[in-house]
Amino acid sequence: MFYAVVALGYFYNFTSYKHRQYLGWFNKKFVYTEKIFDEKLFKLYKEAYGNRQKSDYEFMWKPVKEDVLNDLNESIIFVETIRTHINKS
């Protein structure tokens, strides 16, 4: 999902070295200002970022298989939505 947003950033001349800046930029530009994407898409991205943080930095955090599979399916939808937007623009 992150790299889909990076591709979107390149398409719109936005670059950063930080995940959180891409998260904020995506939310501000595409959800609240231009209303291109539904807020649900941002929530998926934000949740994926949170899970990544947990898996990298919380020693005792263990993902649940069903949650991981659900996240995978949602990430496919997210990436396809971004891809479709870039292709239409």
LINBELQUI-V632168 format. One record per pair of residues at least 24 apart in sequence whose C-alpha atoms are under 8 Angstrom apart, sorted by sequence separation. I is the first residue (numbers start at 1). J is the second residue. If there is no record, write none. Layout:
# LINBELQUI-V632168
i j
I J
I J
This chain:
# LINBELQUI-V632168
i j
19 49
44 74
44 75
45 78
44 78
41 78
2 45
1 45
1 48
1 75
8 82
4 79
11 86
1 78
5 82
1 79
4 82
8 86
4 83
